[in-house]
Amino acid sequence: MNQLRAAINSLFNWKQNPASVFFFAIPLALIGFGCLGAVAYFQWAMNGDLVYAGISLAGLILLVVALLPAYRMHRRLQGMRSPG
């Protein structure tokens, strides 16, 4: 029972474990972009409308631009930790 409580505490106590928020954020983002892609595809297939495809492409570009600095920082930190 204590192990279960510790596991739940590590998942939901974001003040002590801020990295555990990604266990929820990444699947939700994937589901959201999947739904956005499905809407864009259905709008294109049924109505010939490419506006939703443009919106989803713009959202994807914004996501990449927003996450690129954090990814580069993560790569630099990993390089600093590795011996050699």
C-alpha positions as CSV (number, residue, x, y, z in Angstrom):
1,M,0.0,0.0,0.0
2,N,2.9,2.4,0.8
3,Q,4.4,1.7,-2.6
4,L,1.2,2.6,-4.3
5,R,0.9,5.8,-2.3
6,A,4.5,6.7,-3.1
7,A,3.8,6.1,-6.8
8,I,0.7,8.2,-6.8
9,N,2.5,10.9,-4.8
10,S,5.3,11.0,-7.3
11,L,2.9,11.4,-10.2
12,F,0.6,14.1,-8.8
13,N,2.9,16.0,-6.5
14,W,4.2,18.4,-9.2
15,K,5.8,20.7,-6.7
16,Q,8.3,18.1,-5.6
17,N,8.5,16.2,-9.0
18,P,7.9,18.7,-11.8
19,A,9.0,16.3,-14.5
20,S,6.0,14.0,-13.8
21,V,3.7,16.5,-15.5
22,F,5.0,15.2,-18.8
23,F,3.4,11.8,-18.1
24,F,0.1,13.6,-18.6
25,A,1.0,16.4,-21.0
26,I,2.6,14.4,-23.8
27,P,-0.3,11.9,-24.3
28,L,-2.8,14.8,-24.1
29,A,-0.8,16.8,-26.7
30,L,-0.6,13.7,-29.0
31,I,-4.3,13.1,-28.7
32,G,-5.0,16.8,-29.4
33,F,-2.8,17.0,-32.5
34,G,-4.3,13.7,-33.7
35,C,-7.8,15.0,-33.4
36,L,-6.7,18.3,-35.1
37,G,-5.2,16.2,-37.9
38,A,-8.4,14.1,-38.2
39,V,-10.5,17.3,-38.5
40,A,-8.2,18.7,-41.1
41,Y,-8.3,15.5,-43.1
42,F,-12.1,15.2,-43.0
43,Q,-12.5,18.9,-43.9
44,W,-10.2,18.4,-46.9
45,A,-11.8,15.1,-48.0
46,M,-15.4,16.2,-47.7
47,N,-15.3,19.9,-48.5
48,G,-12.0,20.4,-50.2
49,D,-11.1,23.0,-47.5
50,L,-7.4,23.3,-46.6
51,V,-7.9,25.9,-43.9
52,Y,-7.8,23.3,-41.1
53,A,-4.7,21.8,-42.6
54,G,-3.0,25.2,-42.5
55,I,-4.1,25.7,-38.9
56,S,-2.7,22.4,-37.9
57,L,0.5,23.0,-39.8
58,A,0.9,26.4,-38.1
59,G,0.3,24.8,-34.7
60,L,2.9,22.2,-35.4
61,I,5.4,24.9,-36.4
62,L,4.7,26.9,-33.3
63,L,5.1,23.7,-31.2
64,V,8.5,23.0,-32.8
65,V,9.7,26.7,-32.3
66,A,8.5,26.7,-28.7
67,L,10.2,23.4,-27.8
68,L,13.4,23.7,-29.8
69,P,15.3,25.8,-27.1
70,A,14.4,23.4,-24.4
71,Y,15.6,20.5,-26.6
72,R,18.9,22.2,-27.3
73,M,19.4,22.9,-23.6
74,H,18.7,19.3,-22.8
75,R,21.2,18.1,-25.4
76,R,23.9,20.5,-24.0
77,L,23.3,19.3,-20.4
78,Q,23.6,15.6,-21.5
79,G,26.9,16.4,-23.2
80,M,28.2,18.1,-20.1
81,R,27.4,15.1,-17.9
82,S,28.9,12.4,-20.1
83,P,32.6,11.7,-19.3
84,G,35.1,12.3,-22.0
